Amino acid sequence: MAVTQDQVGAAYGALATGDINKIREYWSEDLKWFVPGHNIISGWKRNLTEFVDFMMTVGKLSDNSFHMDAITVCTNDEYSVDITRNRGHRNGQPEKKLDIIAVHVLKWKDGKVIEGRGAIQGDGTAQYDQFWSPIVPGESYSSP
């Protein structure tokens, strides 16, 4: 059965709820997710717990301002690719803004995302690394 655009939207919508039971409807417990860049949130998230913790940290570090606006979604039997405009500001520094175009490649199995990778377009990579870099000496990535 082919992945649909509605399925992709529902998977991201489930993440936005923060409800772990809703999230589990679309995201595998064995999920692997790669966050690009060289900053405090970059790297592999090797299961659903690490991924959800990462998403919660993104919310915390951005004062819950981080959001993705869909530009387009393409799908086939096993993959979806979504292009989004990602925006937000850093917690405690509303003047420190992020506004980039990102691409997410999701691999699906049995109606759930089992692997995802992000890519950032153009000079957005430097902006992304700078945005997620520590804003105070000693700030580091940690699960909420």
N, C-alpha and C positions, 0 to 999 in steps of 0.2 A: 504494500500500500504506500503510495507516494506521500511525502511530507507536504503539508499544505501551508499556505501563508497564514491562514487562521490559526493553525497549530503553533506556528512560530510566535504569533502575537499572543496567544494564550499562555505560552511558556514564559515569555517576558512579563506578561501580566501577573502570572502566579508569583514570580520573583518580587514584583512590586508590592504584593500583599504582605510579605514577610511571614505568611502562614506556612509552616514547614509541611503540613499535610497537603496543601494545595501545590506547593513547590514539587513535592514528590510525585505528583501526577504527571509531570513533564520532564523532570530532571532525575537521572539515574543516581542511585546511591554510590555507584562506582565512577561517577563523572570525573573526567580529567579536563581541566580548563587552563589554558595558557594566557597570562596577562603579559602583553609586550612591554618593552621598555627596560630602563635601568633605574628603578626608584623603589620606594618602600613597599609598594603593593605588587610589583612585577614578579613573574615566575609562575610555576605550575601549582595549581590547586588540585590535589590528588584524590579527592572524594567530595561528596555533597556537603559534608560538614565544613571542610576547608573552604569550599566555594561560597557557602552561605555566610561564613565568618568574614570572608573577603568582601562580600557585598555589604554586610553590616558595617565593616570598617570604611568602605567607600562612603556610606551614608554619614557615618560619624565624622570623618575628615572633611566632608563637604557640607556639613550642617544640613544634611538631607536635601541639598539643592541639586545634586547630580541627577541628570535625567538624559534619556536617549530619545530622540525624535526620529522615527523611522523615515527613511528616504525611499528605500525599495527593498523588497524581499524576493529572492529567487529560490526555487525548490526543485528537487527531483526525488527519486525513490529513497535516497539515503542521506542526502545533505540539504541544508538550507544555508543561504548566504544572505545576510542582511547588512545594508549600509545605513548608518545612523549618524546623526549630528548629536554629539555628546557635549553637554554644557553643565556648568555649575560654578560654584565659588568655594574657596576654602573656609572651613570653620574658623571664625574669629578674624577672618581677613576677606570681607566681601569684595574688596577691590582686586583680589587675586583670583582671576577668572580662567576658566577652561572653555574653549569653543573649538572643537575638532571634528573631523570626519573619520569615522571608524568603520571597519568591516569585520563582521563576526562570521566565521565558518563553523557551523554546527553539524556534527555527525549524529544521526538518529538511529535508534534500534527499538523496535516494539513500541513506538509512540513516545519515546523518551530521548532526551539529549544524553549521549554517552561521552561526547568529547566536544570541546569548543576551543577555538583559537581566535584571538583578536589581532587586528592589524590596524595601524594608524597611518593615515595618508599625509603626504607632503611634509611640511614643517611642523605638523601636529605632533610628531614623535618628540621633538625637543620641547614643545609646549607641554606635552603630557608628562614627561619626566620632571620638568621644572615645577609643574602644578602639584604633583604628588611628592615632591621632595620635602624633607622636614622643614617646618616653618619656625621651629625653635630648636636650639641645640639639644641634642639627645633624643628628639622625637623619633620614635621607631614604629614599625608596623607591629601591631599586636591584635589578637582577636578580642572582640568586645567581651 
